[in-house]
């Protein structure tokens, strides 16, 4: 850490705090799944970012198109998730209080604000912006494959009931929780599954491109 510039040290601390605070807040507000998905993505992103971007930020001409394409694809995917009730579906699957309002706050309001600021940060080669970009590449780029697993998991709440249900979970009323359990619906689908591959394509390509660039330096 002694070899890092001041701005790099600040970014390193900020990234470490993100890896701790984001999963903890997700656990407090929603439950264990965000800790696994968000926390896991953040930790992997941290190490990838540390070795590829922190000390030597990637040229914006390379980094910005990769990030913007991934985020654009992610927003299309989030639209399908919203229309098909992803938050309430996850609530029914894991018995967690993830309301539609919470889903919109995170993915429709906070998320786009963060993406916009990250784009600006990547343009000016701010180290922490590179961490957020890596987090997006790892999350939507890799973790979206979980959509193809969810239909085979038996929901914690009324797995044999085909209809949407409303229930209070940890003091929060979650309305219209759909059931996408394959054995109940007879259809292999989960909220957001059809467009899950959209952010995965640029996300995985971005990971490949950035690691390849780093390897060529050596």
N, CA, C and O of each residue as an XYZ file, in Angstrom:
872
protein
N       0.831     -1.213      0.000
C       0.000      0.000      0.000
C       0.863      1.260      0.000
O       0.404      2.331     -0.396
N       2.143      1.128      0.455
C       3.037      2.263      0.530
C       3.369      2.805     -0.847
O       3.727      3.977     -0.972
N       3.262      1.994     -1.875
C       3.599      2.418     -3.235
C       2.434      3.132     -3.923
O       2.596      3.633     -5.036
N       1.290      3.187     -3.295
C       0.113      3.791     -3.910
C       0.082      5.299     -3.703
O       0.534      5.811     -2.679
N      -0.461      6.001     -4.697
C      -0.702      7.431     -4.540
C      -1.859      7.639     -3.570
O      -2.569      6.700     -3.211
N      -2.033      8.909     -3.150
C      -3.085      9.219     -2.187
C      -4.466      8.844     -2.721
O      -5.267      8.244     -2.004
N      -4.750      9.200     -3.991
C      -6.066      8.901     -4.557
C      -6.286      7.395     -4.688
O      -7.416      6.917     -4.586
N      -5.207      6.656     -4.912
C      -5.321      5.206     -4.993
C      -5.605      4.602     -3.622
O      -6.372      3.647     -3.502
N      -4.984      5.165     -2.594
C      -5.230      4.692     -1.232
C      -6.683      4.950     -0.821
O      -7.329      4.100     -0.209
N      -7.181      6.138     -1.170
C      -8.574      6.476     -0.863
C      -9.523      5.517     -1.573
O     -10.496      5.040     -0.989
N      -9.227      5.246     -2.830
C     -10.061      4.323     -3.603
C     -10.010      2.914     -3.024
O     -11.020      2.211     -2.988
N      -8.834      2.509     -2.576
C      -8.687      1.183     -1.976
C      -9.532      1.060     -0.721
O     -10.212      0.053     -0.524
N      -9.494      2.073      0.123
C     -10.308      2.078      1.345
C     -11.794      2.085      0.994
O     -12.584      1.366      1.606
N     -12.174      2.904      0.004
C     -13.578      2.988     -0.406
C     -14.068      1.646     -0.934
O     -15.190      1.233     -0.643
N     -13.232      0.967     -1.708
C     -13.615     -0.341     -2.262
C     -13.773     -1.370     -1.148
O     -14.705     -2.174     -1.173
N     -12.866     -1.349     -0.172
C     -12.968     -2.272      0.961
C     -14.238     -2.011      1.762
O     -14.920     -2.945      2.183
N     -14.548     -0.735      1.966
C     -15.779     -0.386      2.686
C     -17.015     -0.851      1.921
O     -17.982     -1.326      2.517
N     -16.976     -0.709      0.601
C     -18.092     -1.173     -0.229
C     -18.284     -2.671     -0.067
O     -19.413     -3.148      0.043
N     -17.177     -3.417     -0.051
C     -17.239     -4.878      0.082
C     -17.834     -5.309      1.419
O     -18.373     -6.408      1.547
N     -17.727     -4.428      2.409
C     -18.266     -4.740      3.738
C     -19.682     -4.198      3.906
O     -20.591     -4.920      4.317
N     -19.856     -2.921      3.582
C     -21.128     -2.240      3.863
C     -22.266     -2.739      2.981
O     -23.364     -2.985      3.480
N     -22.025     -2.895      1.679
C     -23.097     -3.309      0.769
C     -23.709     -4.656      1.162
O     -24.934     -4.756      1.233
N     -22.912     -5.691      1.419
C     -23.502     -6.967      1.847
C     -24.195     -6.878      3.206
O     -25.251     -7.478      3.411
N     -23.598     -6.130      4.127
C     -24.199     -6.000      5.469
C     -25.553     -5.304      5.383
O     -26.523     -5.744      6.001
N     -25.619     -4.212      4.612
C     -26.894     -3.511      4.450
C     -27.910     -4.396      3.739
O     -29.092     -4.396      4.083
N     -27.442     -5.153      2.741
C     -28.338     -6.082      2.060
C     -28.893     -7.124      3.007
O     -30.069     -7.480      2.930
N     -28.046     -7.616      3.904
C     -28.481     -8.623      4.882
C     -29.500     -8.038      5.859
O     -30.506     -8.670      6.183
N     -29.220     -6.815      6.321
C     -30.123     -6.171      7.283
C     -31.482     -5.870      6.653
O     -32.524     -6.111      7.263
N     -31.460     -5.344      5.432
C     -32.695     -4.912      4.783
C     -33.458     -6.057      4.117
O     -34.688     -6.045      4.078
N     -32.730     -7.048      3.592
C     -33.394     -8.094      2.809
C     -33.133     -9.486      3.362
O     -34.077    -10.210      3.679
N     -31.860     -9.875      3.483
C     -31.565    -11.213      3.980
C     -30.272    -11.760      3.424
O     -29.442    -11.015      2.903
N     -30.100    -13.078      3.537
C     -28.849    -13.722      3.164
C     -28.518    -13.702      1.665
O     -27.348    -13.521      1.328
N     -29.484    -13.877      0.746
C     -29.133    -13.896     -0.682
C     -28.303    -12.711     -1.161
O     -27.358    -12.917     -1.922
N     -28.614    -11.455     -0.744
C     -27.762    -10.337     -1.187
C     -26.321    -10.461     -0.695
O     -25.389    -10.025     -1.370
N     -26.146    -11.058      0.484
C     -24.792    -11.234      1.009
C     -24.000    -12.155      0.090
O     -22.833    -11.898     -0.208
N     -24.643    -13.225     -0.354
C     -23.973    -14.195     -1.216
C     -23.698    -13.609     -2.603
O     -22.577    -13.689     -3.107
N     -24.724    -13.021     -3.211
C     -24.600    -12.513     -4.578
C     -23.794    -11.215     -4.624
O     -22.808    -11.117     -5.355
N     -24.220    -10.210     -3.836
C     -23.553     -8.918     -3.848
C     -22.171     -9.020     -3.209
O     -21.184     -8.528     -3.755
N     -22.113     -9.664     -2.048
C     -20.829     -9.792     -1.356
C     -19.829    -10.587     -2.160
O     -18.664    -10.202     -2.267
N     -20.277    -11.704     -2.731
C     -19.384    -12.524     -3.546
C     -18.872    -11.771     -4.759
O     -17.683    -11.824     -5.073
N     -19.774    -11.066     -5.448
C     -19.376    -10.282     -6.624
C     -18.405     -9.176     -6.243
O     -17.444     -8.912     -6.965
N     -18.655     -8.526     -5.105
C     -17.798     -7.421     -4.675
C     -16.384     -7.900     -4.351
O     -15.408     -7.237     -4.704
N     -16.270     -9.031     -3.690
C     -14.947     -9.537     -3.311
C     -14.151     -9.946     -4.550
O     -12.970     -9.623     -4.675
N     -14.812    -10.662     -5.466
C     -14.122    -11.056     -6.707
C     -13.734     -9.821     -7.506
O     -12.630     -9.741     -8.045
N     -14.658     -8.846     -7.581
C     -14.386     -7.605     -8.310
C     -13.208     -6.857     -7.691
O     -12.399     -6.264     -8.405
N     -13.114     -6.887     -6.372
C     -12.032     -6.181     -5.686
C     -10.667     -6.700     -6.134
O      -9.777     -5.914     -6.461
N     -10.505     -8.004     -6.150
C      -9.212     -8.571     -6.524
C      -8.901     -8.345     -8.008
O      -7.761     -8.062     -8.376
N      -9.930     -8.475     -8.854
C      -9.722     -8.216    -10.283
C      -9.325     -6.764    -10.510
O      -8.407     -6.473    -11.277
N     -10.015     -5.868     -9.845
C      -9.725     -4.432     -9.957
C      -8.346     -4.097     -9.412
O      -7.616     -3.302    -10.004
N      -7.994     -4.695     -8.297
C      -6.710     -4.408     -7.656
C      -5.540     -4.714     -8.588
O      -4.560     -3.971     -8.641
N      -5.662     -5.820     -9.321
C      -4.545     -6.248    -10.163
C      -4.602     -5.719    -11.607
O      -3.641     -5.864    -12.362
N      -5.730     -5.109    -11.982
C      -5.840     -4.661    -13.370
C      -6.049     -3.157    -13.539
O      -5.775     -2.618    -14.611
N      -6.528     -2.469    -12.501
C      -6.940     -1.074    -12.708
C      -6.410     -0.105    -11.654
O      -6.076      1.032    -11.986
N      -6.326     -0.519    -10.415
C      -6.007      0.401     -9.319
C      -4.728      1.191     -9.567
O      -4.734      2.420     -9.502
N      -3.636      0.494     -9.849
C      -2.345      1.175    -10.013
C      -2.167      1.787    -11.394
O      -1.406      2.739    -11.569
N      -2.878      1.228    -12.380
C      -2.753      1.742    -13.745
C      -4.122      1.701    -14.414
O      -4.466      0.709    -15.056
N      -4.912      2.775    -14.270
C      -6.254      2.808    -14.857
C      -6.234      2.549    -16.361
O      -5.351      3.018    -17.079
N      -7.220      1.799    -16.812
C      -7.329      1.442    -18.231
C      -7.765      2.668    -19.034
O      -8.543      3.491    -18.551
N      -7.274      2.778    -20.226
C      -7.638      3.865    -21.137
C      -9.166      3.942    -21.263
O      -9.814      2.937    -21.557
N      -9.747      5.139    -21.040
C     -11.205      5.282    -21.169
C     -11.741      4.842    -22.519
O     -12.889      4.407    -22.615
N     -10.930      4.946    -23.564
C     -11.371      4.520    -24.892
C     -11.664      3.024    -24.921
O     -12.435      2.557    -25.759
N     -11.053      2.276    -24.010
C     -11.316      0.839    -23.887
C     -12.374      0.577    -22.828
O     -13.316     -0.185    -23.051
N     -12.211      1.218    -21.668
C     -13.047      0.915    -20.504
C     -14.482      1.422    -20.642
O     -15.427      0.717    -20.289
N     -14.643      2.631    -21.149
C     -15.980      3.223    -21.210
C     -16.953      2.437    -22.093
O     -18.071      2.173    -21.650
N     -16.587      2.053    -23.316
C     -17.534      1.272    -24.125
C     -17.928     -0.048    -23.466
O     -19.085     -0.460    -23.545
N     -16.971     -0.710    -22.819
C     -17.267     -1.968    -22.138
C     -18.293     -1.755    -21.026
O     -19.252     -2.515    -20.891
N     -18.073     -0.713    -20.239
C     -18.969     -0.430    -19.116
C     -20.345      0.007    -19.585
O     -21.358     -0.473    -19.076
N     -20.390      0.920    -20.557
C     -21.669      1.451    -21.025
C     -22.519      0.354    -21.663
O     -23.727      0.300    -21.431
N     -21.916     -0.510    -22.454
C     -22.654     -1.608    -23.082
C     -23.212     -2.565    -22.029
O     -24.347     -3.028    -22.142
N     -22.415     -2.855    -21.018
C     -22.876     -3.762    -19.955
C     -24.039     -3.146    -19.184
O     -25.025     -3.823    -18.894
N     -23.922     -1.871    -18.855
C     -24.980     -1.188    -18.102
C     -26.258     -1.068    -18.932
O     -27.354     -1.254    -18.404
N     -26.132     -0.760    -20.221
C     -27.309     -0.650    -21.092
C     -28.044     -1.988    -21.163
O     -29.271     -2.038    -21.080
N     -27.281     -3.066    -21.317
C     -27.884     -4.395    -21.351
C     -28.519     -4.737    -20.011
O     -29.568     -5.378    -19.953
N     -27.866     -4.301    -18.932
C     -28.405     -4.548    -17.586
C     -29.745     -3.852    -17.395
O     -30.658     -4.424    -16.799
N     -29.875     -2.626    -17.892
C     -31.126     -1.888    -17.726
C     -32.279     -2.556    -18.477
O     -33.413     -2.567    -17.998
N     -31.991     -3.104    -19.636
C     -33.023     -3.856    -20.366
C     -33.447     -5.077    -19.559
O     -34.630     -5.404    -19.471
N     -32.462     -5.738    -18.977
C     -32.735     -6.913    -18.141
C     -33.575     -6.539    -16.918
O     -34.500     -7.263    -16.548
N     -33.250     -5.419    -16.303
C     -33.983     -4.970    -15.117
C     -35.436     -4.655    -15.468
O     -36.330     -4.841    -14.642
N     -35.672     -4.180    -16.684
C     -37.049     -3.919    -17.122
C     -37.866     -5.211    -17.098
O     -38.994     -5.229    -16.606
N     -37.290     -6.291    -17.632
C     -38.009     -7.572    -17.585
C     -38.213     -8.019    -16.147
O     -39.278     -8.530    -15.802
N     -37.200     -7.831    -15.305
C     -37.334     -8.221    -13.897
C     -38.481     -7.466    -13.222
O     -39.251     -8.049    -12.459
N     -38.586     -6.172    -13.508
C     -39.656     -5.372    -12.912
C     -41.026     -5.836    -13.393
O     -41.953     -5.985    -12.597
N     -41.148     -6.062    -14.699
C     -42.433     -6.453    -15.269
C     -42.893     -7.831    -14.796
O     -44.088     -8.124    -14.800
N     -41.954     -8.667    -14.391
C     -42.297    -10.035    -13.981
C     -42.172    -10.253    -12.480
O     -42.276    -11.383    -12.002
N     -41.945     -9.162    -11.727
C     -41.962     -9.259    -10.266
C     -40.765     -9.955     -9.655
O     -40.929    -10.853     -8.829
N     -39.560     -9.557    -10.047
C     -38.360    -10.233     -9.558
C     -38.206    -10.125     -8.040
O     -37.948    -11.123     -7.367
N     -38.363     -8.911     -7.503
C     -38.207     -8.726     -6.058
C     -39.169     -9.590     -5.255
O     -38.729    -10.358     -4.400
N     -40.473     -9.484     -5.508
C     -41.429    -10.342     -4.793
C     -41.202    -11.832     -5.057
O     -41.418    -12.654     -4.165
N     -40.768    -12.192     -6.271
C     -40.498    -13.603     -6.574
C     -39.347    -14.121     -5.720
O     -39.391    -15.249     -5.229
N     -38.319    -13.297     -5.544
C     -37.198    -13.667     -4.683
C     -37.648    -13.754     -3.229
O     -37.168    -14.596     -2.470
N     -38.569    -12.882     -2.852
C     -39.108    -12.920     -1.486
C     -39.807    -14.246     -1.217
O     -39.642    -14.847     -0.156
N     -40.586    -14.691     -2.191
C     -41.291    -15.964     -2.028
C     -40.320    -17.144     -2.062
O     -40.498    -18.124     -1.339
N     -39.306    -17.044     -2.897
C     -38.354    -18.134     -3.037
C     -37.532    -18.339     -1.772
O     -37.311    -19.474     -1.349
N     -37.076    -17.235     -1.165
C     -36.164    -17.339     -0.023
C     -36.751    -16.835      1.299
O     -36.053    -16.797      2.313
N     -38.042    -16.444      1.291
C     -38.698    -15.930      2.496
C     -37.952    -14.703      3.033
O     -37.587    -14.639      4.207
N     -37.739    -13.735      2.139
C     -37.042    -12.502      2.491
C     -37.926    -11.308      2.133
O     -38.749    -11.407      1.223
N     -37.771    -10.180      2.835
C     -38.635     -9.014      2.590
C     -38.114     -8.094      1.492
O     -37.649     -6.990      1.779
N     -38.188     -8.540      0.229
C     -37.739     -7.715     -0.897
C     -38.968     -7.231     -1.663
O     -39.489     -7.933     -2.529
N     -39.416     -6.038     -1.336
C     -40.629     -5.483     -1.937
C     -40.338     -4.880     -3.304
O     -39.186     -4.649     -3.670
N     -41.408     -4.630     -4.048
C     -41.269     -3.984     -5.359
C     -40.704     -2.577     -5.207
O     -39.925     -2.124     -6.046
N     -41.098     -1.879     -4.131
C     -40.581     -0.535     -3.872
C     -39.074     -0.574     -3.658
O     -38.345      0.259     -4.197
N     -38.608     -1.536     -2.875
C     -37.177     -1.678     -2.618
C     -36.422     -1.991     -3.905
O     -35.331     -1.470     -4.135
N     -37.010     -2.846     -4.745
C     -36.401     -3.196     -6.030
C     -36.221     -1.948     -6.890
O     -35.157     -1.734     -7.471
N     -37.269     -1.126     -6.965
C     -37.213      0.089     -7.777
C     -36.206      1.089     -7.215
O     -35.484      1.734     -7.975
N     -36.154      1.218     -5.903
C     -35.219      2.149     -5.283
C     -33.778      1.788     -5.645
O     -32.971      2.660     -5.967
N     -33.470      0.496     -5.588
C     -32.101      0.046     -5.827
C     -31.740      0.103     -7.304
O     -30.714      0.671     -7.680
N     -32.595     -0.491     -8.146
C     -32.224     -0.698     -9.540
C     -32.697      0.391    -10.497
O     -32.122      0.556    -11.573
N     -33.738      1.138    -10.121
C     -34.243      2.178    -11.025
C     -33.801      3.580    -10.632
O     -33.830      4.491    -11.459
N     -33.393      3.763     -9.381
C     -33.020      5.098     -8.921
C     -31.554      5.179     -8.491
O     -30.783      5.955     -9.055
N     -31.173      4.384     -7.500
C     -29.803      4.429     -7.000
C     -28.820      3.909     -8.045
O     -27.773      4.511     -8.280
N     -29.169      2.784     -8.668
C     -28.291      2.163     -9.643
C     -27.898      3.089    -10.784
O     -26.706      3.300    -11.002
N     -28.866      3.658    -11.531
C     -28.515      4.553    -12.640
C     -27.694      5.766    -12.214
O     -26.839      6.234    -12.966
N     -27.950      6.274    -11.013
C     -27.137      7.389    -10.509
C     -25.689      6.951    -10.344
O     -24.763      7.662    -10.736
N     -25.507      5.780     -9.762
C     -24.161      5.238     -9.572
C     -23.471      4.967    -10.904
O     -22.280      5.236    -11.057
N     -24.226      4.429    -11.872
C     -23.642      4.145    -13.191
C     -23.190      5.427    -13.883
O     -22.134      5.455    -14.515
N     -23.986      6.486    -13.766
C     -23.646      7.761    -14.405
C     -22.371      8.347    -13.815
O     -21.487      8.796    -14.545
N     -22.284      8.338    -12.485
C     -21.085      8.846    -11.822
C     -19.864      7.982    -12.143
O     -18.750      8.491    -12.268
N     -20.085      6.673    -12.274
C     -18.984      5.776    -12.618
C     -18.466      6.072    -14.018
O     -17.258      6.043    -14.249
N     -19.360      6.356    -14.949
C     -18.950      6.712    -16.307
C     -18.048      7.938    -16.288
O     -17.025      7.975    -16.971
N     -18.433      8.940    -15.502
C     -17.617     10.148    -15.374
C     -16.268      9.807    -14.743
O     -15.230     10.306    -15.177
N     -16.289      8.960    -13.722
C     -15.050      8.569    -13.054
C     -14.114      7.795    -13.957
O     -12.898      7.974    -13.889
N     -14.661      6.935    -14.804
C     -13.826      6.184    -15.741
C     -13.186      7.112    -16.769
O     -12.050      6.896    -17.191
N     -13.918      8.135    -17.163
C     -13.381      9.096    -18.128
C     -12.156      9.808    -17.550
O     -11.172     10.043    -18.252
N     -12.232     10.148    -16.258
C     -11.123     10.852    -15.609
C     -10.146      9.893    -14.907
O      -9.266     10.330    -14.167
N     -10.309      8.595    -15.143
C      -9.425      7.558    -14.600
C      -9.354      7.576    -13.074
O      -8.288      7.375    -12.493
N     -10.489      7.816    -12.436
C     -10.549      7.749    -10.980
C     -10.536      6.281    -10.572
O     -11.400      5.526    -11.019
N      -9.596      5.848     -9.744
C      -9.452      4.424     -9.434
C     -10.727      3.745     -8.914
O     -11.039      2.624     -9.316
N     -11.458      4.417     -8.029
C     -12.648      3.775     -7.446
C     -13.702      3.472     -8.509
O     -14.446      2.499     -8.391
N     -13.763      4.309     -9.546
C     -14.718      4.069    -10.635
C     -14.422      2.739    -11.305
O     -15.336      2.029    -11.725
N     -13.146      2.405    -11.402
C     -12.773      1.119    -11.974
C     -13.281     -0.041    -11.139
O     -13.647     -1.084    -11.681
N     -13.307      0.131     -9.827
C     -13.846     -0.930     -8.956
C     -15.333     -1.133     -9.212
O     -15.796     -2.267     -9.333
N     -16.080     -0.038     -9.295
C     -17.519     -0.155     -9.550
C     -17.760     -0.826    -10.895
O     -18.662     -1.654    -11.026
N     -16.957     -0.471    -11.892
C     -17.097     -1.099    -13.206
C     -16.850     -2.600    -13.112
O     -17.601     -3.396    -13.677
N     -15.811     -2.978    -12.408
C     -15.523     -4.404    -12.226
C     -16.652     -5.109    -11.478
O     -16.981     -6.257    -11.776
N     -17.239     -4.417    -10.509
C     -18.362     -4.993     -9.764
C     -19.542     -5.272    -10.688
O     -20.212     -6.296    -10.556
N     -19.794     -4.359    -11.622
C     -20.871     -4.554    -12.591
C     -20.523     -5.682    -13.555
O     -21.391     -6.483    -13.902
N     -19.278     -5.758    -13.990
C     -18.881     -6.838    -14.893
C     -19.050     -8.207    -14.229
O     -19.504     -9.160    -14.864
N     -18.687     -8.296    -12.960
C     -18.772     -9.571    -12.241
C     -20.218     -9.911    -11.898
O     -20.648    -11.051    -12.070
N     -20.979     -8.909    -11.406
C     -22.364     -9.172    -11.008
C     -23.228     -9.563    -12.191
O     -23.519    -10.747    -12.365
N     -23.656     -8.590    -13.028
C     -24.432     -8.938    -14.226
C     -23.657     -9.802    -15.207
O     -24.241    -10.581    -15.960
N     -22.329     -9.655    -15.192
C     -21.537    -10.406    -16.149
C     -21.475    -11.889    -15.858
O     -21.369    -12.698    -16.780
N     -21.538    -12.254    -14.602
C     -21.416    -13.660    -14.222
C     -22.604    -14.128    -13.384
O     -23.178    -15.183    -13.655
N     -22.973    -13.348    -12.369
C     -23.976    -13.796    -11.402
C     -25.380    -13.948    -11.977
O     -26.228    -14.597    -11.364
N     -25.640    -13.355    -13.151
C     -26.975    -13.480    -13.732
C     -27.326    -14.924    -14.116
O     -28.491    -15.238    -14.357
N     -26.323    -15.792    -14.170
C     -26.622    -17.201    -14.491
C     -27.532    -17.833    -13.442
O     -28.156    -18.861    -13.702
N     -27.612    -17.225    -12.257
C     -28.470    -17.760    -11.201
C     -29.943    -17.778    -11.614
O     -30.726    -18.568    -11.086
N     -30.321    -16.909    -12.556
C     -31.710    -16.906    -13.033
C     -32.109    -18.268    -13.592
O     -33.277    -18.652    -13.519
N     -31.151    -18.995    -14.147
C     -31.446    -20.289    -14.746
C     -31.485    -21.416    -13.709
O     -31.862    -22.547    -14.018
N     -31.094    -21.091    -12.488
C     -31.145    -22.057    -11.386
C     -32.415    -21.888    -10.564
O     -32.977    -22.870    -10.080
N     -32.867    -20.652    -10.403
C     -34.002    -20.355     -9.534
C     -35.274    -21.163     -9.837
O     -35.968    -21.546     -8.895
N     -35.614    -21.442    -11.118
C     -36.861    -22.183    -11.369
C     -36.904    -23.585    -10.761
O     -37.991    -24.116    -10.533
N     -35.755    -24.192    -10.497
C     -35.743    -25.558     -9.954
C     -35.690    -25.567     -8.434
O     -35.741    -26.635     -7.822
N     -35.589    -24.386     -7.810
C     -35.556    -24.310     -6.356
C     -36.973    -24.208     -5.802
O     -37.777    -23.409     -6.282
N     -37.267    -25.003     -4.811
C     -38.594    -24.974     -4.189
C     -38.731    -23.734     -3.316
O     -37.910    -23.529     -2.422
N     -39.743    -22.899     -3.548
C     -39.929    -21.685     -2.738
C     -40.154    -22.004     -1.260
O     -40.749    -23.025     -0.915
N     -39.676    -21.127     -0.413
C     -39.896    -21.285      1.025
C     -41.346    -21.011      1.404
O     -41.818    -21.457      2.450
N     -42.053    -20.270      0.541
C     -43.441    -19.898      0.841
C     -44.384    -20.572     -0.158
O     -44.344    -20.273     -1.351
N     -45.216    -21.467      0.324
C     -46.271    -22.130     -0.445
C     -45.793    -22.590     -1.836
O     -46.279    -22.080     -2.846
N     -44.877    -23.515     -1.900
C     -44.321    -23.949     -3.199
C     -45.341    -24.591     -4.130
O     -45.182    -24.527     -5.349
N     -46.389    -25.211     -3.581
C     -47.369    -25.893     -4.426
C     -48.527    -25.000     -4.850
O     -49.389    -25.429     -5.618
N     -48.557    -23.764     -4.359
C     -49.612    -22.816     -4.704
C     -49.199    -22.028     -5.945
O     -48.224    -21.278     -5.903
N     -49.918    -22.188     -7.030
C     -49.570    -21.545     -8.295
C     -49.813    -20.044     -8.282
O     -49.184    -19.312     -9.046
N     -50.710    -19.578     -7.432
C     -51.125    -18.174     -7.448
C     -50.172    -17.290     -6.646
O     -49.451    -17.759     -5.765
N     -50.190    -16.009     -6.976
C     -49.397    -15.032     -6.219
C     -49.976    -14.901     -4.818
O     -51.185    -15.018     -4.620
N     -49.115    -14.661     -3.865
C     -49.559    -14.537     -2.480
C     -49.008    -13.253     -1.879
O     -47.992    -12.721     -2.324
N     -49.707    -12.769     -0.855
C     -49.267    -11.600     -0.100
C     -49.039    -12.030      1.336
O     -49.879    -12.702      1.935
N     -47.895    -11.636      1.887
C     -47.556    -12.109      3.225
C     -46.624    -11.114      3.904
O     -45.843    -10.425      3.248
N     -46.721    -11.051      5.223
C     -45.811    -10.207      5.998
C     -44.561    -11.020      6.318
O     -44.637    -12.094      6.915
N     -43.411    -10.489      5.911
C     -42.127    -11.152      6.142
C     -41.232    -10.211      6.935
O     -40.888     -9.127      6.462
N     -40.862    -10.615      8.115
C     -40.014     -9.785      8.984
C     -40.587     -8.383      9.164
O     -39.859     -7.391      9.164
N     -41.906     -8.324      9.316
C     -42.570     -7.048      9.556
C     -42.867     -6.227      8.318
O     -43.409     -5.127      8.420
N     -42.517     -6.749      7.141
C     -42.759     -6.028      5.884
C     -43.792     -6.777      5.057
O     -43.642     -7.972      4.803
N     -44.841     -6.075      4.637
C     -45.875     -6.698      3.810
C     -45.399     -6.762      2.367
O     -45.202     -5.730      1.725
N     -45.215     -7.970      1.862
C     -44.773     -8.167      0.479
C     -45.983     -8.613     -0.334
O     -46.560     -9.669     -0.077
N     -46.359     -7.807     -1.308
C     -47.566     -8.058     -2.087
C     -47.277     -8.829     -3.372
O     -46.216     -8.699     -3.982
N     -48.250     -9.624     -3.751
C     -48.260    -10.297     -5.058
C     -46.939    -11.017     -5.373
O     -46.291    -10.739     -6.382
N     -46.563    -11.929     -4.502
C     -45.346    -12.708     -4.732
C     -45.656    -13.860     -5.686
O     -46.385    -14.782     -5.321
N     -45.107    -13.819     -6.915
C     -45.399    -14.885     -7.878
C     -44.604    -16.148     -7.576
O     -43.570    -16.107     -6.908
N     -45.103    -17.259     -8.076
C     -44.428    -18.540     -7.902
C     -43.896    -19.008     -9.256
O     -44.674    -19.231    -10.183
N     -42.586    -19.157     -9.374
C     -41.984    -19.613    -10.629
C     -41.380    -21.014    -10.494
O     -40.534    -21.416    -11.294
N     -41.820    -21.740     -9.483
C     -41.283    -23.077     -9.265
C     -41.700    -24.002    -10.409
O     -42.889    -24.187    -10.666
N     -40.726    -24.571    -11.082
C     -40.970    -25.374    -12.284
C     -41.948    -26.523    -12.035
O     -42.810    -26.788    -12.873
N     -41.827    -27.203    -10.904
C     -42.688    -28.354    -10.636
C     -44.142    -27.946    -10.412
O     -45.053    -28.763    -10.541
N     -44.348    -26.664    -10.074
C     -45.712    -26.171     -9.862
C     -46.276    -25.546    -11.129
O     -47.431    -25.785    -11.480
N     -45.467    -24.746    -11.816
C     -45.958    -24.037    -12.993
C     -45.909    -24.879    -14.264
O     -46.707    -24.669    -15.178
N     -44.978    -25.829    -14.327
C     -44.794    -26.614    -15.544
C     -44.055    -25.851    -16.625
O     -43.885    -26.345    -17.739
N     -43.615    -24.639    -16.293
C     -42.879    -23.790    -17.240
C     -41.524    -23.428    -16.646
O     -41.439    -22.964    -15.509
N     -40.465    -23.644    -17.426
C     -39.127    -23.343    -16.912
C     -38.825    -21.864    -17.132
O     -38.324    -21.465    -18.183
N     -39.140    -21.062    -16.122
C     -38.930    -19.618    -16.214
C     -38.846    -19.032    -14.816
O     -39.477    -19.518    -13.877
N     -38.040    -17.961    -14.699
C     -38.006    -17.152    -13.484
C     -37.918    -15.696    -13.916
O     -37.406    -15.393    -14.994
N     -38.409    -14.808    -13.088
C     -38.441    -13.380    -13.419
C     -37.089    -12.878    -13.915
O     -36.084    -12.972    -13.210
N     -37.074    -12.342    -15.140
C     -35.857    -11.793    -15.718
C     -35.000    -12.788    -16.479
O     -33.933    -12.425    -16.976
N     -35.442    -14.034    -16.582
C     -34.584    -15.074    -17.156
C     -34.318    -14.875    -18.642
O     -33.209    -15.141    -19.106
N     -35.315    -14.412    -19.402
C     -35.140    -14.311    -20.852
C     -34.058    -13.320    -21.238
O     -33.377    -13.518    -22.244
N     -33.884    -12.257    -20.463
C     -32.883    -11.243    -20.804
C     -31.636    -11.331    -19.919
O     -30.769    -10.459    -19.981
N     -31.545    -12.366    -19.110
C     -30.398    -12.500    -18.201
C     -29.075    -12.555    -18.959
O     -28.049    -12.085    -18.469
N     -29.110    -13.131    -20.158
C     -27.870    -13.272    -20.934
C     -27.393    -11.947    -21.529
O     -26.223    -11.822    -21.891
N     -28.284    -10.959    -21.637
C     -27.903     -9.691    -22.265
C     -26.724     -9.015    -21.560
O     -25.731     -8.704    -22.217
N     -26.800     -8.775    -20.236
C     -25.629     -8.172    -19.582
C     -24.477     -9.158    -19.399
O     -23.334     -8.745    -19.205
N     -24.770    -10.454    -19.459
C     -23.704    -11.442    -19.314
C     -22.723    -11.378    -20.484
O     -21.518    -11.546    -20.298
N     -23.238    -11.136    -21.680
C     -22.380    -11.137    -22.875
C     -21.316    -10.036    -22.821
O     -20.129    -10.348    -22.909
N     -21.701     -8.745    -22.677
C     -20.658     -7.713    -22.579
C     -19.884     -7.789    -21.273
O     -18.708     -7.427    -21.225
N     -20.542     -8.260    -20.206
C     -19.865     -8.365    -18.918
C     -18.724     -9.362    -18.952
O     -17.613     -9.059    -18.518
N     -19.000    -10.557    -19.471
C     -17.966    -11.593    -19.558
C     -16.886    -11.189    -20.552
O     -15.700    -11.422    -20.316
N     -17.295    -10.581    -21.668
C     -16.301    -10.111    -22.638
C     -15.391     -9.049    -22.011
O     -14.187     -9.026    -22.268
N     -15.974     -8.173    -21.190
C     -15.183     -7.130    -20.529
C     -14.138     -7.746    -19.607
O     -12.989     -7.305    -19.575
N     -14.539     -8.758    -18.865
C     -13.599     -9.455    -17.974
C     -12.451    -10.044    -18.786
O     -11.281     -9.890    -18.438
N     -12.810    -10.720    -19.873
C     -11.797    -11.321    -20.747
C     -10.861    -10.260    -21.321
O      -9.644    -10.439    -21.335
N     -11.436     -9.154    -21.795
C     -10.644     -8.100    -22.437
C      -9.680     -7.458    -21.449
O      -8.513     -7.245    -21.780
N     -10.139     -7.149    -20.257
C      -9.297     -6.471    -19.283
C      -8.188     -7.373    -18.752
O      -7.058     -6.925    -18.555
N      -8.507     -8.620    -18.526
C      -7.473     -9.555    -18.062
C      -6.460     -9.806    -19.176
O      -5.263     -9.921    -18.914
N      -6.931     -9.890    -20.403
C      -6.016    -10.067    -21.535
C      -5.061     -8.897    -21.676
O      -3.876     -9.087    -21.951
N      -5.577     -7.676    -21.486
C      -4.733     -6.490    -21.555
C      -3.646     -6.525    -20.490
O      -2.487     -6.194    -20.742
N      -4.055     -6.938    -19.288
C      -3.097     -7.017    -18.187
C      -2.030     -8.056    -18.452
O      -0.851     -7.821    -18.183
N      -2.423     -9.191    -18.969
C      -1.459    -10.264    -19.252
C      -0.469     -9.855    -20.338
O       0.704    -10.227    -20.291
N      -0.953     -9.082    -21.325
C      -0.070     -8.649    -22.402
C       0.988     -7.660    -21.921
O       2.049     -7.528    -22.531
N       0.692     -6.970    -20.828
C       1.655     -6.033    -20.263
C       2.885     -6.764    -19.718
O       3.974     -6.198    -19.616
N       2.679     -8.028    -19.374
C       3.782     -8.819    -18.820
C       4.387     -9.732    -19.875
O       5.327    -10.472    -19.586
